[in-house]
Amino acid sequence: MTDTHIDDAPLSTTAERRAVTTAEGMAPGADWVIVSRGLKREYDMGGEIVRALRGVDLAIRRNEYVAIMGPSGSGKSTLMNIIGCLDTPNDGEYWLNGQLVSTMKDDELARVRNKEIGFVFQTFNLLPRATALHNVELPLVYAGMNAAERKERAMQALEAVQLGQRVHHKPNELSGGQRQRVAIARALVNNPSILLADEPTGNLDSKTSQEIMRVFEELADKGQTVIMVTHEPDIAAHARRVVVLRDGQIESDERKTVFAQKLGLPV
């Protein structure tokens, strides 16, 4: 079944997405890797209640490439933390790869997080004295995988981001773009359900940013689900779908072409 919409219809209003986000208590079908229903998150800031999310309904298919953006205070970081199993909502449901994670305890969340999600951050977070290969191997070391399999999986991940020739280089011997590729390879090495990137070009110049965007596009072409959080419209426009948050709610949910045309960006 395909979504029943015309090309410029808001994706959040299409028949299938509407159906899956309103089926409260029902596990989504295998096509949907992320489903949130009425997601709310509030914080008590010294007696003042801050409503970061005010009922977010979102459905992301397996293998989609989605950007989540919005201004400061829009709720995008809070939504990213919930999607990444780093936080839980006060109300509503969050399903990740068929699992209802919004009601899980911290130890359960940690297991799901380590298995299902690969994180990419703007600061790279690489060990400075370790080679690219060893940096990528680290999640597998923590998982208890044997050395031979670790090396093979890490090599495959580095080759997937075109760094097969730089495996024995340390971070200070790599460019900023190459360091971010190592970080992406490390996020991929556990074969996660989703690759979650938080401002992945925040520390990169414009040319290198375009290079990293091409890496994400290639991974999406190969079937990796990619979710990128950014405040930059030109970076968000590289994704195939752009969800814009404002005041804790989804303001728009559109295809790349519609989003880019509205902002006068190249399609």
C-alpha positions as CSV (number, residue, x, y, z in Angstrom):
1,M,0.0,0.0,0.0
2,T,1.2,3.5,-0.8
3,D,0.4,6.8,0.8
4,T,-2.7,8.4,-0.7
5,H,-1.6,12.0,-1.4
6,I,-0.5,14.3,-4.1
7,D,3.2,15.3,-4.2
8,D,2.9,18.5,-2.3
9,A,0.5,17.2,0.4
10,P,1.9,17.4,4.0
11,L,3.3,14.0,4.8
12,S,1.8,14.0,8.3
13,T,-1.7,14.1,6.9
14,T,-1.4,11.2,4.5
15,A,-3.7,8.2,5.1
16,E,-1.2,5.7,6.3
17,R,0.7,8.0,8.6
18,R,-2.5,9.3,10.1
19,A,-3.7,5.7,10.6
20,V,-0.5,4.5,12.3
21,T,-0.2,7.6,14.6
22,T,-3.8,7.3,15.8
23,A,-3.8,3.6,16.6
24,E,-3.2,4.1,20.3
25,G,-1.8,1.0,22.0
26,M,-1.3,-0.9,18.8
27,A,2.2,-1.9,17.6
28,P,3.0,-0.4,14.2
29,G,3.6,-2.7,11.2
30,A,7.1,-3.7,10.2
31,D,7.4,-0.8,7.7
32,W,7.5,1.8,10.4
33,V,10.7,2.1,12.4
34,I,9.6,5.1,14.5
35,V,6.1,6.0,15.6
36,S,5.1,8.6,18.3
37,R,1.6,9.2,19.4
38,G,0.7,12.3,21.5
39,L,4.2,12.7,22.7
40,K,4.5,15.2,25.6
41,R,7.5,16.2,27.6
42,E,7.5,18.7,30.4
43,Y,10.2,19.9,32.7
44,D,10.0,21.6,36.1
45,M,12.5,24.5,36.0
46,G,12.5,25.8,39.5
47,G,8.7,25.7,39.9
48,E,8.0,26.8,36.3
49,I,6.7,24.1,34.0
50,V,8.3,24.2,30.6
51,R,6.3,22.3,27.9
52,A,9.0,21.1,25.5
53,L,6.8,18.8,23.5
54,R,3.0,19.3,23.3
55,G,1.6,16.2,21.6
56,V,3.9,15.1,18.7
57,D,2.5,12.5,16.3
58,L,5.3,11.3,14.0
59,A,5.7,8.2,11.8
60,I,8.9,7.4,10.0
61,R,9.2,4.5,7.6
62,R,12.2,2.1,7.6
63,N,14.8,3.4,5.2
64,E,13.6,7.0,5.2
65,Y,16.1,9.9,5.4
66,V,14.5,12.6,7.6
67,A,15.6,16.0,8.9
68,I,14.1,17.4,12.1
69,M,14.6,21.1,12.4
70,G,13.3,24.2,14.2
71,P,14.5,27.3,16.0
72,S,16.0,27.2,19.5
73,G,13.3,26.2,22.0
74,S,11.2,24.4,19.4
75,G,11.5,21.0,21.0
76,K,13.8,19.4,18.5
77,S,16.5,18.5,21.0
78,T,13.9,17.0,23.4
79,L,12.4,15.0,20.5
80,M,15.9,13.8,19.5
81,N,16.6,12.7,23.1
82,I,13.3,10.7,23.2
83,I,13.9,9.2,19.8
84,G,17.4,8.3,20.9
85,C,16.2,6.6,24.1
86,L,18.1,9.2,26.2
87,D,14.9,10.5,27.8
88,T,11.3,9.4,28.2
89,P,8.0,11.3,27.7
90,N,5.6,12.4,30.4
91,D,2.7,11.2,28.2
92,G,2.1,9.5,24.9
93,E,3.7,6.5,23.2
94,Y,7.0,6.0,21.4
95,W,7.6,2.9,19.4
96,L,11.0,2.0,18.0
97,N,11.4,-0.9,15.7
98,G,8.2,-2.5,17.0
99,Q,9.1,-2.0,20.7
100,L,7.1,0.3,23.0
101,V,10.1,2.1,24.6
102,S,8.2,5.1,26.2
103,T,7.4,3.0,29.3
104,M,10.8,1.3,29.7
105,K,13.1,1.7,32.7
106,D,16.7,3.1,32.3
107,D,18.4,-0.3,32.0
108,E,15.9,-1.4,29.3
109,L,16.4,1.9,27.5
110,A,20.1,1.4,27.6
111,R,19.9,-2.0,26.0
112,V,17.6,-0.7,23.2
113,R,19.7,2.3,22.7
114,N,22.9,0.3,22.2
115,K,21.2,-2.2,19.9
116,E,19.0,0.0,17.8
117,I,20.6,3.5,17.5
118,G,23.9,4.8,16.1
119,F,24.7,8.3,17.3
120,V,26.6,10.9,15.3
121,F,27.5,14.2,17.1
122,Q,29.0,17.4,15.9
123,T,32.0,17.1,18.2
124,F,33.1,13.6,16.8
125,N,33.9,12.3,20.3
126,L,36.9,10.2,19.1
127,L,39.7,8.9,21.3
128,P,42.7,11.0,20.3
129,R,45.3,8.3,20.7
130,A,43.4,5.5,19.0
131,T,43.4,4.8,15.3
132,A,40.3,5.1,13.2
133,L,39.9,1.4,13.2
134,H,40.1,1.2,17.0
135,N,37.7,4.1,17.5
136,V,35.2,2.3,15.3
137,E,35.7,-1.0,17.1
138,L,34.9,0.4,20.5
139,P,31.2,-0.3,20.6
140,L,31.9,-3.9,19.7
141,V,34.5,-4.2,22.5
142,Y,31.8,-3.1,24.9
143,A,29.5,-5.7,23.3
144,G,32.0,-8.4,24.0
145,M,32.7,-9.4,20.4
146,N,35.9,-11.3,19.6
147,A,38.8,-9.4,18.1
148,A,38.7,-10.9,14.6
149,E,35.0,-10.2,14.1
150,R,35.4,-6.7,15.6
151,K,38.1,-5.9,13.1
152,E,36.2,-7.2,10.2
153,R,33.0,-5.3,11.1
154,A,35.0,-2.1,11.8
155,M,36.7,-2.4,8.4
156,Q,33.4,-2.8,6.6
157,A,32.0,0.3,8.4
158,L,35.0,2.4,7.5
159,E,34.8,1.3,3.9
160,A,31.1,2.2,3.8
161,V,32.2,5.8,4.5
162,Q,35.1,5.7,2.0
163,L,37.9,5.6,4.7
164,G,39.2,2.1,3.9
165,Q,42.7,3.6,3.3
166,R,42.9,5.6,6.5
167,V,42.2,2.9,9.1
168,H,45.5,3.2,10.9
169,H,45.4,7.0,11.1
170,K,44.7,8.8,14.4
171,P,42.2,11.7,14.6
172,N,44.9,14.4,14.5
173,E,46.1,12.9,11.2
174,L,42.7,13.2,9.7
175,S,40.7,16.2,8.3
176,G,37.5,17.4,10.0
177,G,35.4,15.6,7.4
178,Q,37.4,12.4,7.8
179,R,37.0,12.5,11.6
180,Q,33.3,12.9,11.1
181,R,33.3,9.9,8.7
182,V,35.1,7.9,11.4
183,A,32.3,8.9,13.8
184,I,29.7,7.8,11.3
185,A,31.4,4.5,10.8
186,R,31.4,4.0,14.6
187,A,27.7,4.7,14.7
188,L,27.1,2.1,11.9
189,V,29.2,-0.7,13.2
190,N,26.4,-2.3,15.3
191,N,24.1,-2.3,12.3
192,P,21.6,0.0,14.0
193,S,17.9,0.4,13.0
194,I,18.4,4.2,12.9
195,L,21.4,6.5,12.4
196,L,20.6,9.6,14.6
197,A,22.8,12.6,13.7
198,D,22.8,15.7,16.0
199,E,24.0,18.8,14.1
200,P,26.5,16.6,12.2
201,T,28.0,19.5,10.3
202,G,28.1,22.0,13.2
203,N,31.9,22.0,13.4
204,L,32.6,21.7,9.7
205,D,33.1,24.3,6.9
206,S,30.6,24.5,4.0
207,K,32.6,22.3,1.6
208,T,33.2,19.6,4.2
209,S,29.5,19.8,5.2
210,Q,28.5,19.0,1.7
211,E,30.9,16.0,1.7
212,I,29.3,14.7,4.9
213,M,25.8,15.2,3.4
214,R,26.9,13.0,0.4
215,V,27.9,10.3,2.9
216,F,24.4,10.4,4.5
217,E,22.8,10.3,1.0
218,E,24.8,7.3,0.0
219,L,23.9,5.5,3.3
220,A,20.3,6.3,2.7
221,D,20.5,5.0,-0.8
222,K,21.8,1.7,0.6
223,G,18.8,1.4,2.9
224,Q,20.0,2.9,6.2
225,T,17.3,4.9,8.1
226,V,18.8,8.3,8.8
227,I,17.4,11.0,11.1
228,M,19.3,14.2,11.2
229,V,18.6,17.1,13.7
230,T,19.7,20.5,12.5
231,H,18.8,24.2,12.8
232,E,20.2,24.9,9.3
233,P,17.6,24.9,6.5
234,D,20.2,24.3,3.7
235,I,21.5,21.2,5.6
236,A,17.9,19.9,6.3
237,A,17.1,20.3,2.6
238,H,19.6,17.4,1.8
239,A,17.2,15.0,3.5
240,R,14.3,13.5,1.6
241,R,11.8,14.6,4.2
242,V,11.8,17.6,6.5
243,V,9.9,17.8,9.8
244,V,9.8,21.3,11.3
245,L,9.0,21.8,15.0
246,R,7.8,25.0,16.6
247,D,6.7,25.5,20.2
248,G,6.8,21.8,20.9
249,Q,4.5,20.8,18.0
250,I,5.0,19.7,14.3
251,E,4.6,22.8,12.2
252,S,5.2,21.1,8.9
253,D,6.2,17.7,7.5
254,E,7.1,17.8,3.9
255,R,9.1,16.3,1.1
256,K,12.5,17.8,0.3
257,T,11.3,19.3,-2.9
258,V,8.4,21.2,-1.3
259,F,10.6,22.4,1.7
260,A,13.4,23.6,-0.6
261,Q,11.0,25.4,-3.0
262,K,9.4,27.3,-0.1
263,L,12.8,28.6,1.0
264,G,14.1,29.2,-2.5
265,L,16.8,26.5,-2.1
266,P,18.1,24.4,-5.0
267,V,16.2,21.1,-5.3
